[in-house]
Amino acid sequence: MRAFPILRETKMPNKTWYAMAPKGAGNAEIMIYDEIGAWGISAKQFAADLKGLGTVRNIDLRINSPGGSVFDGMAIYNLIKQHEAQVTVYVDGLAASMASVIAMAGDIVVAPANSLMMVHNPWTLAIGDAKELRDNADLLDKIRTAMVSAYTSKTGLGEEEIILLMDEETWLTGEEAVEKGFADVLEGSVDMAACINKITSDFPTLSAVADFTRKQEGIMPNANQATSQVDIENAKAEAVKAAMAAEESRKNAIVAAFGDFAQAHGELLNKCLLDSKVTVDDARARLLQDLGKGHAPHGGAVHVEATGAKAKFKAMAAALDRKAGFKSEESVGREFFSATLFDMAKACLVAHQFDLGWMNKGKIVQAALSHSSSDFPKLLENVGNKTLLAAYAKHTFNWDKVARRSSVSDFKEVTRIRMGSFNNLEVIPEGGEYKYGTFGEESEKIKAQTKGRALSLTRQMIINDDLGGFLMLAEMLGRAASRTVNADVFKTITSNPTMADGYALFSSQHKNLASGAGSVITAASVDEGRSAMRMHKDLNGHDYLDIQPAILLVPVALQSTASQLMRSETDPSKTNSKVPNPVAGAAEVVSSPYLDEASTNDWYLIANPSDLALIEVAFLDGVSEPYLDTHEGFDIDGVKWKVRLDYGVAAMDYKGGWKNGGGS
């Protein structure tokens, strides 16, 4: 179980990064300048060497380590803790992960100002059935408890605060380590060359820093040898700066060399970037060798599907559907029914053989959200889109009862010809000529535009397994999308827009407005509007269009009155209850609060929009559902989706409606 990365090659035989030796007069020095575990300092070797010291009263333990195996580290911690000697720990450069636990064994911990400590949660890679995975999770919890005990024993901090620091992967400077109790003594900054000696020695460019220092000082630098010579310090700082710049230049050149193949060969790219001895030419050679393994570029990029990745995606998609309340096959996704969002994020990376390396939980989630080989964003998009569309379909409201759906191919203005604007057909005598009709000015324009909102799922929500919160936002956006179209349609009606002929949609010129101040809803007033719609003629006034109203559109305040009139067999306005109701069942009652917003008295008769459209809603490419589009960027701590709907609403044909002011 590794807890932190280390960049290392095979050790040179003349270099030892771990040493334990007596220093005379009952004193001894231990140097842990390596990884903890089988690849570095094993607990078995440490125990044998510690025993070989014999009786000592004081031990100086010098640490510059990125951490490593929890079990070896715990054994080393206990060996030091139980030793009878007074142990002084010096954090020469870095005490990270398991190395920070070992540091807690010291009776006194000394941290130079420019040293670093890092604490985080243990992690592992596991494979097996659900029971085995749960057992591994339980084991990790127990290991964390042991680590927390070591930290609380030294620092005096509470368990909750320690756990919070571990959850956040906390880096501490020497000063911060002393403030929080991880160290007891704060010293001035140690020699830079000593601090980076082990961690950077494998980089040829950084080795020059140590060589330069030796030449200037005439000695081998170590952790407690500092110099006050300003020129030497400045020279070393410049050397470090140059070395870092050279390494950054090497990495950038390798990334550029991979080009379009970076996505399909991400693992190889990572290995080349992490190995400082790999030059740009070496990276190109390795890439060509990898490409030659039966895979050729297609369309400028190569994608090698990891074994079982599609099956894993299908299983996780089914499990998420089940969690979201959608139907899924009982036999599909069973292994992920109890999985958290973090489990699925990690599984998406593993399925594509992504090297998780040293990453903690937060970085794993970020990689799953942003890496090109991860299916995790698509997985979330699938279930989010289903939730969005389900909510949109469920909350259609009633705009489509008064408006016609149509399609446009772009965002340009489109001309629509009104009904009856083309001349009636004429008799063509035998051998006669067909005459062209004219459109006149009977046309309107409509234009689609984009409306949308953003939907996000943060890294914290994934770690907290807050799928419910994400789906709730998707459902709310689905309903909002439907409500937006609904509002646009009814507000177009109540706004009484000016048409292409220069007159208002409902006006005396269009003969679709009740005379005077209007009247309340009665059989007589409804019949007046019905007659007016039927009497509309074509453009040249040659023939009647005989338009029948299908909808009685009213504000919510008049819904009961309108419904009673349409259902009643007798005329409610007559004192004689036996007088038949001439408009019974003549139209379907539709109400909307957007009408109340404009007036609680105004009401309308609307033709069936499929026959004659008073209002038209034009959707881009005929897509009438909202679209979920992933929005990526380095500034996003998680993943965002843009929910958009492309459409336009316009008053189309005044003959398709009639308005009554309700006596207001």
KELUM-271778 format. One record per atom (N, C-alpha, C): y, x, z. Coordinates in steps of 0.02 Angstrom, whole numbers, plus 50000, padded with zeros to 5 digits. Example, Ala and Ser with C-alpha at 12.3 -4.5 7.8 and 13.67 -1.06 7.14 Angstrom:
<sites>
497165066050390
497755061550390
498355066050390
498885064250354
499475068450357
500025064550394
</sites>
This chain:
<sites>
499405004350000
500005000050000
500625004450000
500945005049943
501545009249938
502165005049949
502645007949982
503235004149999
503875006749968
503835012349933
504445015149903
504235019949848
504615020449794
504415024949739
504575032149754
504225036549722
504405043549726
504295046549657
504765050349634
504705053549569
504415060449581
503795061549559
503465067849575
502975069649520
502875076049513
502355078649468
501855082349512
501355085349481
500875089249519
501245094949555
501065095949619
501425100949659
501315107949631
501855111749633
501795118749614
501435122349671
500985127049657
500595130249710
501005134349759
501605136349738
502015140449783
502515136349822
502445129649821
502915125449858
502515121049906
502745120549967
502425116250016
502955111750046
502865105250036
503365100450060
503185097450127
502625099850153
502415097650219
502195103850258
502455104650318
502275110450358
502295108750432
501835111850471
501825110950543
501645117650573
502085120450613
501965127150639
502315128150706
502005132150750
502335133750814
502925138350803
503415137850848
504015141950842
504115146250903
503595146950942
503615151251001
503905147751062
503725150151120
503985147651184
503865140151192
503285137751171
503115130751180
503465125951133
503755128551079
504095124251030
503715124150964
503835118750926
503515118250860
503975114350813
503875115450749
504265111850698
503795108650648
503935102250633
503545098650582
504035096450528
503845097550465
504255095450409
503875090350366
504125084350362
503845079250318
504335078350260
504205082150208
504635082050149
504225079550090
503865074050100
503425071550048
503285064150060
502895061450016
502675054550021
502145053850076
502115048150108
501635046950161
500995044050130
500425047250143
499795044550117
499415049550076
498925046950039
498445051250004
498775055849953
499325053549923
499665057649873
500155062749905
500225062349969
500685066850002
500395069150068
500665066550123
500455068650190
499985063450219
499345064950225
498865060150252
498855060450327
498675054850358
498635054550431
498085059250456
497555059750418
496995064050439
497215071350444
497575073750393
497815080650394
498335081550449
498765076650457
499295077050508
498975077550578
498465073550591
498135073650657
497815080450670
497485083250619
497155089750628
497665095150642
498215095050604
498735100250613
499085099550680
499195093450702
499535092350766
499095094950823
498455093650817
497985096150868
497975103750868
498045106650808
498025113950802
498615117450833
499155113750847
499745116750879
499605118950950
499115115650980
498985117151050
499495113851094
499625117051152
500105114151200
500815116251181
501225111351168
501935112551153
502355107751193
502945109951212
503395105751253
503915102151210
504115105151155
504635102351113
504415102651039
504535097151005
504385096850933
505015094550896
505205098550845
505735096450799
505395093550737
505485087150725
505185083750667
505725082450615
505675085850559
506175085250507
505895080850451
506285075650432
506045070650383
506505070350322
506205070450265
506545069050201
506015065850156
505895059350167
505335056050134
505505049050113
505245046950054
505355040150031
504875035050060
504405037150102
503925032550131
503265032850095
502865027450102
502205027350070
501725022650105
501135025050119
500605020850147
500765018550218
500695011950229
500825009250296
500315011750346
499685011850327
499155013650374
499195020950395
499295025450346
499395032450364
500025033350405
500545029750387
501175030250423
501125027950495
500775022350506
500685019850574
500275024750617
499775027850586
499375032750623
499805038750643
500225041050596
500665046750611
501165044850665
501445038750661
501905036350711
501585036450781
500985033850786
500635033550851
500465040550877
500265045050831
500105051850852
500715055250883
501305054250852
501915057150878
502115053750943
502075047150944
502285043351002
501885045151064
501235046351054
500785047651110
500775055051130
501105059251091
501095066451107
501515067751169
501285072651208
501625074051271
502275077851262
502405080651204
503005084551193
503625080151186
504205083151200
504845079951185
504955080751110
505025074951074
505075075051001
505795073350980
506095077950943
506755076750914
506685076050839
506885070350813
506815068950741
507485070450707
507455074250653
508055075550612
507955072250543
508385067550527
508365064550460
508775068950414
508435073650382
508795078650341
509115075550279
508795070650251
509075067550191
508925060150188
508275058550187
508065051650178
507465050050222
507515044550258
506945041850295
506885034550275
506505033350223
506485026650194
505805023550205
505795016850209
505175013150212
504745015550271
504125017850258
503685019850312
503935026050347
504315030250313
504605036250345
505105034250399
505445028550391
505915026250442
505535024050504
504925021350496
504515019450554
504305025750592
504095030850555
503895037150587
504485040050627
505085039450600
505675042150635
505775038750702
505555032450708
505645028850771
505225031650828
504745036150812
504325039150864
504685044550903
505255046750878
505615052150912
505945049950977
505945054451025
506315053151087
507065053251073
507255057751029
507945058151006
507935058350929
508345054250898
508385054150825
509085056350805
509115061650765
509755064450743
509845062650669
510415059550653
510545057450584
511205060350561
511205064950514
511835067450485
512215061650452
512855062450445
513275057050418
513075055150347
512835060050308
512665058550238
511915057350227
511545056250282
510835054650275
510755047050266
510165045050247
510035037950235
509375035850267
509385029650292
508765026350314
508715019850275
508085017750264
507985011350230
507395007750262
507495001250277
506954997150306
506834991150261
506214989250251
506054983250212
505354980850231
505164975250202
504514972250217
503954975950180
503344976050210
502774978950174
502574974350117
502274977150065
502014973050011
501394976349983
501034972549943
500424975049914
500294971549848
499824973949810
499574970449751
498874967949768
498744961649752
498094958649770
497824954649713
497164954049711
496834949849662
496234946549695
496084940549675
495514937049705
495644929549707
495214925949742
495304918749746
495834917149799
495934910549809
496474908349854
496374911049925
495744911049948
495614913350016
495794920750023
495584924649974
495734931849977
496484933149975
496844929249935
497574930149932
497904928149997
497664922650027
497944920650092
497794925850145
497194928750142
497014933950190
497474939950183
497644941750120
498104947350109
498804945750136
499014939450126
499674937450152
499684937750228
499134935550260
499084935950333
499104943250356
498764947550319
498754954650337
499454957650333
499834955850280
500514958250273
500954956050331
500854949950354
501234947450412
501084951550474
500444953250483
500254957250542
500524964250538
500524967050477
500804973650468
501554973650483
501894968450459
502614968050473
502734967550548
502314963850584
502384963250656
502344970050689
501874974250665
501804980950693
502424985150679
502694984450618
503294988250601
503894985950642
503954979350650
504504976550690
504474979150761
503854979650788
503774982250856
504034989250863
503914993450812
504155000450814
504925000550812
505214996350769
505944996250763
506284993450826
506014987950854
506324985050914
506264989650974
505694993150978
505584997751034
506105003251036
506305005550976
506795011050973
507505008450977
507665003250939
508365001150932
508604996550987
508144992651018
508344987651066
508594981251034
508584980950967
508784974850932
508234969550938
508424963150930
507944957750933
507514957450871
506944954250877
506484953750821
506804950250761
507194945050775
507504941250720
507984945550679
508374949650714
508844953950678
508474959250638
507944962050666
507554967050630
507234963950568
506954957950576
506634954550520
507144953150465
507744951350484
508274950050435
508444956450396
508484962050431
508624968350398
508064970250350
507444968850370
506864970450327
506844965850266
506994959450277
506994954650221
507504956650168
508064959350189
508614961050142
508554968050114
508014971850131
507944978850112
508604982550127
508704984150189
509334986850213
509354994450211
509884997150181
510005004350179
510545005950231
510425011050270
510885012950324
511105020150316
511755021250320
512015028050323
511875030850392
512005037250401
511895040150468
512295036550521
512925035050505
513355031550553
513085024650569
512865021050518
512605014250529
511945014450567
511545019550554
510915020250591
511035021150665
511555025250682
511725026250753
512005019750783
512425016250746
512725010050771
512195004850788
511665004450749
511154999450759
510575001850803
510605008250824
510085010750869
509495014050836
509495014550769
508945017850735
508985025450745
509575027950762
509675035050777
510105035650840
510055041450872
510415042450935
511015046950928
510985051650883
511515056650876
511745056850803
512405056750793
512695057350727
512965064350718
512725067850667
512975074550652
513385074450589
513745080050578
514115080550515
513635081050457
513905080350396
513495080450335
513125087150330
512485086750312
512095092850302
512205095350231
511955101450219
512015104550153
511705100150100
512075098650047
511835094249994
511195096849964
511145103349952
510545106049920
509945104849964
510025105250029
509455103950074
509245096750070
509725092250066
509575085150065
509185083050004
509355085949946
509035083649885
508475088349863
508325093449904
507855098549883
507185095849859
506875091349899
506215088849880
506265083349828
506685078449842
506695072449800
506885074149728
507315079149720
507565080649652
507265086949623
506825090449659
506585096849635
506185096249571
505905090349558
505525089549497
505965088749436
506615087849445
507075087349389
507315094349371
507165096949311
507385103649293
508135104549300
508525099549283
509255100149286
509495100749358
509175097049404
509385097349473
509135103549509
508595106449484
508355112649514
508875118149509
509285117549458
509815122449450
510295122549509
510375116749541
510815116449599
510565121049654
509905120649668
509625124949720
509665132249701
509525133849636
509565140749614
510275143449621
510765139449604
511465141449609
511635142949682
511395138649727
511555139549798
511255146049825
510635147349804
510315153449828
510705159649806
510935159449744
511305165249719
511955166149756
512295160649773
512935161049806
512865163249879
512345160549913
512285161849984
511805167549999
511365169149951
510905174649962
510325172650005
510235166250021
509695164050065
509415157550037
508825155550063
508535149050046
508835143850093
509185138850066
509505133950110
508985129450143
509135127150202
508715122150234
509165117150270
508855112450306
509235106750331
509775108350381
509705113950419
510215115350470
510665121250451
510665123050387
511095128450364
511655125550324
512235125250350
512815122750314
513315128350305
513735127950256
514235133150243
514925130050241
515405133850262
516095131450261
516475134150202
516135137950158
516475140850101
516635135450049
517265134050041
517485128549999
517275129549926
517315135649903
517145136749832
516415135449818
515975137249867
515265136049857
515125128549857
515435125049904
515325117749908
515565114349844
516145116449820
516405113349759
515945114849699
515705120949696
515255122749641
514615118649643
514345117849704
513735113849710
513865106649691
514435103949711
514605096949694
514645096049618
514955101049584
515005100649512
514325101149479
513885105249508
513215106049481
512825099549487
512885096349545
512555089949556
512815084749506
513465084549498
513775079849451
513525080949380
513485087249360
513245088849293
512515086949284
512125088149337
511415086449334
511305079049327
511675075149365
511625067849362
511825065349293
512355068249265
512585066149199
512065067649146
511745073549152
511235075349104
510635070649107
510445068749168
509885064049176
510055057249148
510665054949159
510885048449132
510885048649056
511105054249028
511125055048955
510415054948927
509945058148961
509245058148939
508965051048937
509095047148989
508835040248993
509135035948938
509785036648928
510115032648876
509835034248807
509705040548795
509435042648730
508735039848719
508335039648772
507655036948767
507665029548753
508105025948788
508175018748776
508375017448704
508845021448678
509065020548609
508505022148561
508075027148577
507515028948534
507005023248529
506905019648583
506425014048583
506695008148543
507355007048545
507665001748506
507334995048514
507154991848457
506854985248457
506164985048488
505854990948498
505184991148526
505194991248603
505784991048633
505834991448706
505494985548740
505554979548710
505264973548742
504504973948744
504194975348687
503464975248683
503154981348718
503534986648727
503264992748756
503664994648819
503814989548859
504224990548918
503904995248969
503244994748976
502894998949025
502945006349006
502835007748942
502895014648918
503605017148927
504095012948911
504795014848919
504955016648991
504705012449038
504835013849109
504545020549130
503935022049105
503625028449123
504025034349097
504265033649036
504675039049007
505325039949044
505635034549066
506265034949102
506175038049171
505615036449204
505495038849272
505275046149274
504985048549219
504735055449217
505285059849189
505595063749232
506175067749210
505995073249161
505345074949157
505155080249111
505045077749040
505065071249031
504975068348964
505645068648926
505645072348872
506245072748830
506265066948782
506815066448744
506875061148694
506335061848641
506195068048620
505675069148570
504985067248597
504865068848661
504225066848692
504155059248692
504705055748709
504685048448712
504535045448644
504845048248591
504715045748523
503985046748505
503715052548522
503015053948506
502545049148542
502685047748605
502265043048643
502315036048614
502915034048593
502995027448564
502605026848499
502655031948456
502285031748393
501535031448405
501295035048455
500595034948471
500385027948494
500815024748534
500665017948559
500675012948502
501145013748455
501185009248398
500575009948352
500275015748353
499705016948310
499055013948334
499065010848392
498455007948420
498325000948392
498375000248327
498194993948295
498744988748295
499344990748315
499894985948317
500464988348272
500694984148228
501244985848182
501834981448196
502454983948186
503044979848199
503094974148150
503314968348173
503404962548131
504074959448147
504494959148097
505154956248109
505594960648153
505444967148154
505864971848192
505664972648263
505134969348287
504924970048356
504184969148362
503904971948414
503184971248427
503084967548491
502644962748491
502484959248553
501724959148561
501484962348612
500764962448626
500634957648683
500284952348670
500154947248721
499644949948771
499824950248834
499364952648885
498774947948891
498194950748906
497594946748911
497684941348965
497564935248945
497594929748993
498294927249008
498824930148976
499504928148992
499634920848974
499384918748915
499484911948893
499134907048940
498534908848961
498154904449006
498514903949073
498784909549098
499154909449161
499774905049156
500124905749099
500724901749089
500544894249090
500014892449055
499794885449052
499614882949122
499274887149160
499064885149228
499674884149273
500154888849270
500754888249312
501184882349291
501224881149225
501604875449200
501304868849226
500644868549225
500304862449250
500424861549325
500414867149362
500524866749434
501244864549450
501724867149412
502424865049422
502524857749403
502194855549349
502234848449330
501984844049387
501434846249417
501144842449472
501624842049531
501934847849547
502424848049602
503024843549588
503204843049523
503794839149504
503644831749496
502994829849501
502814822849496
502594820649428
502504825449381
502264823749314
501504824249312
501204820449268
500474820449262
500244827049231
499684829549257
499374835549229
498624835049238
498264838749197
497534838649203
497324841449271
496864838049303
496634840049369
496334847049368
496004848849312
495654855149309
496114861049289
496724859549269
497174864849246
497684866549301
497754872949314
498264875249361
498064874849434
497424873449447
497214872549517
497364878749559
497294884749529
497394890849567
498114891849588
498584887949557
499284888649574
499564882449611
499134877849630
499374871749663
499754873349727
499524878349764
499854880049827
500304886149821
500404888549760
500824894549749
501564892849757
501944897649782
502664896849788
502984899149722
503634897949716
503994900249657
503974907949652
504004911249709
503964918549709
503274920849684
502744917449707
502074919149683
502034918649607
502344913449580
502314912549507
502754917649471
503324919349500
503744924549470
503374931149465
503024932749519
502644939049521
502064938749471
501714932949468
501144932049423
501354932749350
501954930349334
502204930849265
502274938149244
502514942349290
502584949449275
501914952849270
501474951449317
500804954549318
500414952549256
500474946249234
500104943949176
500274947849113
500884950549111
501094954549053
501074962049070
500694963749122
500584970749141
501234974349157
501704970749187
502344973749207
502224978049270
502474984049270
502384988649326
502864986749383
502594983649435
503024981649491
503244987649532
502844992949529
503044999149562
503264998249634
503875000149648
504135000349716
504534994149734
504604989149689
505084983849698
504934979349758
505454977349793
505384972449848
505414965449819
505394960549864
505354953549842
505964951649799
506554953449821
507154951649784
507174954549714
506964960949708
506974964249643
506424961549598
505864959549627
505324956549587
505574949949556
505924945949597
506194939649572
506694940849516
507144945849527
507644947249476
507324949549411
506794953649417
506444955949358
506114950149322
505824945549360
505484939749330
505984935349293
506594935149317
507104930849286
507434934149226
507454940749225
507854944149174
507464948349125
506844950249142
506484954749097
506214951049037
506254954248980
506064950948917
505324949248913
504894952748951
504174951348948
503954945948997
504424943249035
504244938249086
504294931249057
503804927049076
503804920049055
504134915549106
504364918449161
504594914349218
505184909849200
505714912349166
506264907749148
506044901949105
505584903349058
505334898049015
504934892949055
504574895449105
504174891049148
504624886249185
505174888849213
505644884649249
506014879949201
506164882549142
506514878449092
506084872449072
505424873449067
504974868049048
505004862249097
504914863849161
504894858549211
505594855649222
506104859949216
506794857549223
506984852749167
506764854449106
506924850249048
506564843549053
505934843549076
505564837349085
505914832849135
506134835749190
506484831949242
507134829149215
507504833349179
508144831349149
508044825449101
507564826049056
507454820749006
507184814349037
506764815149089
506504809149122
507064805249155
507534808849187
508094805549219
508564802549167
508654805949111
509084803449057
508794797049028
508134797049017
507814791048988
507814785249037
507734786849101
507704781649152
508374778249162
508914782049156
509584779349169
509974778749104
509704775049057
510054774148993
510644769448999
510704765849056
511234760949065
511184755849008
511734753848978
511684748648927
512154749748867
512384755848858
512844757148803
512524755848735
511854757048729
511544756248664
511454748948643
511644744248687
511624737248668
512254735148631
512774739148637
513404737448605
513624742648553
513254748148547
513444753448501
512844755648460
512974758048400
512444760248355
512364767848361
511734770148363
511584777248361
511584779548288
511834785548276
511804788348209
511744795948215
511724799348159
511634806548159
512144809848114
512384815748136
512814819948094
512504826948093
512644830648040
512324837248032
512744843048058
513374841848074
513804847148099
514374844148140
514864848348157
515414846048199
516034844048158
515954843248093
516514841148051
516594833548055
517204831248037
517324824048034
516914820947978
516624815147993
516214811647943
516514804747932
516554802647869
516834796147851
516284790847850
516424785147882
515964779547882
516304773547848
515974770547799
516244764647764
516094758447805
516604754147813
516504748047852
516144742647810
515794738247844
515434732947810
515914728347771
515724726647711
516134722147670
516694725747634
516724732347640
517264735947607
517114737247534
516494736247513
516304737147443
516294730247409
516534730047347
516574723647311
515884720347305
515894713647304
515274709947292
514994711647223
514344710547216
514024711847151
514264706747100
514324708947038
514554704646984
513984703246935
514074697846898
513584696246846
513664701146788
513104703746766
513114708446710
512784704846650
513164703046599
512864699846540
512394704546504
511974701746462
511504705746425
511874711046385
511674717246398
511994722846362
512674724446390
512874720946444
513534722146473
513594728546513
514184730246530
514324736446565
514354735346641
514064739846678
514104739646751
514784742646772
515154738946812
515804741346835
515744744546904
516144749646913
516154753046978
516544748947029
516264748647089
516624745347143
517104750247176
517524747847220
518004752047255
517914751247330
518064756747367
518004756747439
518654754747473
519204755347438
519844753847469
519964758347529
520264755647581
520414759447641
519954757547699
519424753947684
518974751447736
518484756847758
518714761747795
518284767047820
518564769947884
518124772947924
518324776147986
518004783047989
518244787248035
517974793948042
517684794948112
517164799148115
516854800848179
516684808248178
516694811248236
516584818448241
516204820048305
515674824048300
515284826048359
515634831748395
515554831848461
515814837348501
515304838848557
515384844448589
514904846548640
515164844748710
514724841748750
514864840548820
514294843448861
514444846348918
513904849348957
514114851449026
513614853849063
513694856649130
513204862349138
513284866149192
512834871649207
512364869749264
511754872349259
511244871249310
510964878149328
510934879749392
510724886449412
510154886249463
509764891549461
509244892649511
509344899849535
509584900549596
509744907249621
509124910949644
509204917449650
508664921649675
508444919449745
508934917349786
508764915149854
508354908649853
508524904149806
508144897849801
507414899149783
507304904049740
506614905749721
506244908749780
506564913349814
506234916449872
506094911149926
506554906349934
506464900949983
506024895349957
505774896049895
505334891149864
505664884249860
506304884149840
506674877849838
506634874749769
506024873049748
505934869649684
506244862649686
506184859449744
506464852649751
507204852449739
507574857349764
508294857549754
508464858449681
508094862749647
508204863849575
508064857549535
507514854149549
507334848049513
507824842449527
508084842349588
508584837249605
509214838149563
509414844449554
510004845849512
509864843949440
509254845349416
509084843549347
509094836049338
508834832349387
508834825049383
509544822249384
509964825149427
510654822849430
511024824149364
510874829849333
511194831349269
510944826749214
510304824949216
510034820349168
510374813649172
510464811249233
510804804849243
511534805449223
511844811149239
512554812049222
512644812149146
512164815049109
512214815149036
512204808149008
511744804049033
511704797149010
512324793149029
512564794349090
513154790849115
513774792749074
513804798949051
514374801249012
514424797548946
513854796748911
513854792948848
514054785748862
513774782948916
513914776048935
514664775048945
514964779648983
515684779048998
516094779648934
515904784348890
516284785348828
516284779048784
515704775748781
515654769748738
516094764148765
516024762548829
516404756848856
517144758348862
517314764648875
518024766348878
518344766148809
517944767348758
518214766648689
518384759348675
517954754848699
518084747748689
518704745548727
518754747348791
519314745048832
519974748448814
519934754448783
520564757948765
520884754948704
520514750648667
520774747348608
521124752348561
520754757148534
521054762448493
521344759948427
521784763848399
522064762248334
521584764348279
521474759848231
521004761048177
521354764648119
520974766048067
521244769648009
521784765647972
521764758947978
522264754847944
522914754247983
522944757548041
523554757548080
523594752048132
523104747648136
523094742248185
522594743748240
522714740648299
522254741548355
521584738548339
521054741048371
520384738548360
520364730948368
520624728548423
520674721248434
521404719248425
521544715548373
522234713748357
522244707348316
522834704148314
522904698048274
522824699548200
523014705648179
522934707548109
522194707848089
521774709748136
521054710148122
520704703448136
521084698548160
520814691948174
520204692148221
520244696648270
519704697248319
519964697248391
520544694048401
520854693648466
521034686348480
520834683748539
520974676848556
521724675648556
521914669848535
522624668148532
522914667448602
523554668748608
523894668048671
523644673048722
523624670848785
523404675248839
522654675148848
522304671348806
521584670948813
521404665648865
520764665348882
520544660348930
519924662848966
519734659349018
519134661049055
518524659649011
517944661849034
517334660848995
517094653649001
517134650148945
516874643348941
516504642548875
516164636948868
515814635648805
516314635448748
516894632548760
517404631848707
517684638648687
517834643048737
518134649548721
517634654148687
516994653748708
516484657748675
516384655348604
516404648748595
516314645948528
516894647948482
517494648548511
518074650748472
517954657748445
517714662148487
517584669048465
517014669348415
516494665448426
515934665348380
516154663048310
516574658048308
516824655448244
517254660648209
517674664148248
518114669148218
517704674748186
517164676948218
516744682248191
516384679948127
516164673748126
515814671148068
516284670348007
516914669448019
517394668147965
517674674547933
517474680447956
517714686647925
517484686947853
517924689347808
517754690047737
517734697447717
517474698547657
517444705347632
518144707847614
518174714047588
518814717247574
519284713047530
519014710047478
519414706347430
519484698947449
519194697047506
519244690147528
518854685247486
518334687847450
517954683447406
517384679847441
517114682947495
516514679947524
516514680947600
516174676347634
516124676747707
515554681547727
515684685247781
515174689847806
514704686447856
514924680847885
514514676747930
514184680947985
514604684448022
514364688848075
514214684848138
513614685648165
513414682048225
513464686548287
513794684248340
513814688348401
513134688548435
512954694348462
512314695048497
512414696748571
512994699348588
513134701648657
513764698348683
513724695748744
514304693448781
514444698948833
514944703148817
515104708948859
515644707048909
515494707948974
515954705749027
516014711149081
516554710949119
516594715249178
516104712649231
515934716749279
515464714749331
515724708549368
516374707949374
516674702249409
516504695649376
516364695649311
516224689349275
515484688649256
515064693049281
514364692949261
514024686449279
514124684049339
513794677849361
514034671849320
514674671549308
514954665949268
514654665949197
514634671949167
514374672549099
513634670849096
513254673249145
512534672049146
512384664549155
512774661349198
512674654149209
512804650249145
513334652149108
513494648649046
512944649548993
512694655648986
512184656948935
511514653748951
511374652549016
510734649649035
510754642049040
511354639349047
511414632149059
511304628048996
510914622749001
510794618248944
511374613448934
511754612348987
512344607948982
512974612048991
513524609348969
514164612848973
514424612749045
514454618549079
514684618649149
515404616349158
515804616749104
516504614849110
516624607349106
516114603549087
516174596249080
515954592749144
516334587549161
516144583749221
515514579749209
515414577849147
514804574249129
514244579349119
513774579449164
513254584549165
512774583949107
512834578549068
512374577649012
512644580148946
513264582848946
513554585548884
513194592148868
512884592748809
512514598848791
512974604948789
512684610648804
513054616948801
512964619948731
513484620048689
513414622248619
513284629748612
513394633648665
513304640948659
512724643448703
512304638848727
511744640848770
511294645848732
511174651648763
510744656748733
511034660048671
511684659148659
511984661948599
512034669548601
512054672348661
512144679648667
511834682148731
511654688448731
511404691748792
511994694248833
511984692848897
512534695048941
512434702448960
512934706448947
512944713548965
513584714849004
513514718049061
514114719549102
514154726949114
514774729349128
514884736349142
515484737149188
515414741249240
515984742349285
516574745749251
516454749049194
517014752249158
517494747049130
517244740849119
517684735349099
518124733149157
517824732849218
518204731049278
518764736049289
518634742349274
519134747549283
519754746149242
519654743149183
520224741549139
520514734649156
520074729649165
520294722849181
519694718849203
519774714849256
519234710549279
519234703849243
519694702949196
519744696549160
519514697049087
519624702749054
519464703348983
518714703048971
518514699548918
517814699348899
517754699348823
517154700848798
517074702148726
516444698948699
516454697548634
515854695848597
515714701648550
515084704048549
514904709848509
514314708148464
514354710248401
513794709248355
513234714048370
512634712448348
512074717048355
512254723648320
512274729248355
512514735448324
512084737748265
511444735648262
511034737548206
511224733648143
511574728048152
511814724148095
512524726148075
512944726848125
513644728648113
513904732148176
514104738348168
514294742448225
515034742048241
515194738948297
515884739348322
516024746548344
515534749648379
515584756448404
514994760448378
515114766648361
514574771048339
514544777248383
513924779348400
513824785648436
513424790248390
513734795548366
513414800148319
513184806348355
512524807648354
512234813548387
512104819048335
512244825148355
512134830748311
511384831248294
511234831148229
510544831448203
510104825948231
510414820548254
510034814848280
509724815948347
509884821548380
509594823048446
510004819448499
509724814148526
510094810048574
509944811748647
509524816848658
509374818948727
509744825448743
509914826448806
510244832748825
509774838648815
510074844448804
509684850548789
509804855648843
509254858748867
509294863848919
509254870648885
509774874648892
509814881048858
509904886648910
509454891548910
509494897048958
510104901348945
510454902749000
511054906948995
510914913349034
510904919048999
510754925349031
511374929749035
511354934349083
511914938949091
511824943249152
512114949149152
512034953649209
512414951249270
512884946649261
513284944349317
512954938649355
512354936749335
512024930949365
511494933249415
511564931249477
511074932949529
510554927349530
510174926849478
509684921449470
509654919749397
509614913349381
509604911249311
509984904749305
510344903949250
510744897949238
510524894649174
510594888149173
510474884349111
511094880349095
511234880049030
511784875749007
511474869248982
511664863749013
511434857248991
511974854348946
511794853248883
512304850948836
512044845048796
512514841048773
512374835348730
512914835048678
512724835248614
513204835448559
513244828548527
513814825348534
513894818648505
514634816848499
514764811548463
515434808848457
515414801248462
515944798248488
515994790948494
516634788748459
516574783448419
517174780848384
517094773448370
517674769848371
517684762848349
517584762948273
517114758648249
516914759248180
517124753148138
516944747148160
517084741148119
517344735548164
517984733948156
518284728848200
517964721948192
517634720748136
517324714248125
516714713148169
516474718648201
515894718148244
516044716048315
516674714148331
516834712148399
517424707448402
517494703948457
518044699248469
518224699648542
518864699748557
519094700548626
519474694448649
519354692648713
519724687348746
520054690248808
520704689348815
521074692048871
520924688648937
520514683448937
520314680248999
520854676549035
521414675249001
521954671549034
522364675849080
522304682549075
522684687049118
523414687549098
</sites>
